[in-house]
Amino acid sequence: MSIKIISIGSYVAGKVLDNHMLSEMVDTNNQWIVERTGIETRYIAEDITTEELAYNSCKNALDKIDIDINEVGLLISSTISNDTVVPSSSFTISGKLGIESAVCFDLNAACSGFVYSLAVAKSFMESTNIKYAILVGAERLSKYVDWKDRSTCILFGDGAGCTILENTCYEKNLNKRDNKVNEEDNISDKKLALELIDSVLGGKYDQNRYLTISSKLSPKDSDSFIRMNGRQIYKFATEIGVKVIEELLLKNNIDKKDVCLIIPHQSNQRIIETLAIKSKIEIEKWFVNLEKYGNTSSASVPIALDEALGKFDFQSNKGKYIIILAFGGGLSYGASLLKIN
């Protein structure tokens, strides 16, 4: 049985806030920001909700393929910036998409949320015979940014990304579960087919509060803003990132030379460059688009994966592997292995 990504979509909207505009708000400048982060612009969604960002990214992914929306049996929304507590984002998004009935829930693992969602969805689809799943990572972090704190306000942006998963061994008749299913006959005729091989996840309690946001959904005071110890997050990310990549490759008996593309969480250019050096995987294999979007938390990986599709030659790399890597608050981390089919 295999689970495959058959479509990817993304969506950003709102005001484009560049570094020159930020320099008028806080004591900083374009050179200082670019040298320390690699970020040049980010989107600020002033008049659109997190759920609307998510919905539009889902529509973007769904418009690329031809499936029955009511064959979607699972929708996972990864976010730390929900619009409401109840109903959760996943139910609102499913309603907007016109899904009549599906398992829906939100998942909060901060910037690692999308990788967590991939692992959860794979297990869920295989065990419950679900044909299609929608995974969406959407964030409107701008509402949690302290625009007077130059150490954090330069980093974050708003956006959403979505992937559609297909269970290639889905059985229409549950009573025939014992019968052999021909995977090749069952899979839809899609241009994109990235097989989800495996994931490695982990986390540890951030007792030193290196990266936090208060529990308030409607920020009213300084405790509700994003607070981050950049040096400690850098140390954590560059150590755990290398470790989880090595664990994932060893677990699946994959050589580094067979990895053709890495989609890391778009947090900071320095972190990505350090990971490339420490992992001994050429920097050319690491896809980066944070200069345009900043850190969009759980949305960053699917946004980057969607953009990579338009720039990367998947056809000539069939049979090779893609690694998705993320790390974030919690502290959380994870990596997924995809095979290009």
Secondary structure, DSSP 8 states (H G I E B T S, - for coil): --EEEEEEEEE--SEEEEHHHHTTTSS--HHHHHHHH---EEEE-SSS-HHHHHHHHHHHHHTTS---GGGEEEEEEE-S--S-SSS-HHHHHHHHHT-SS-EEEEE--GGGHHHHHHHHHHHHHHHHT-SEEEEEEEEEGGGG--TT-HHHHTTB-EEEEEEEEEETT--S-GGGTTS---HHHHS---S--EEEEEEEEEE---TT-SEE--S-SS--SGGGS-EE-HHHHHHHHHHHHHHHHHHHHHHTT--GGGEEEEEE--S-HHHHHHHHHHHT--GGGB---HHHH-B-GGGHHHHHHHHHHTTS--GGGTT-EEEEEEEETTTEEEEEEEEE-
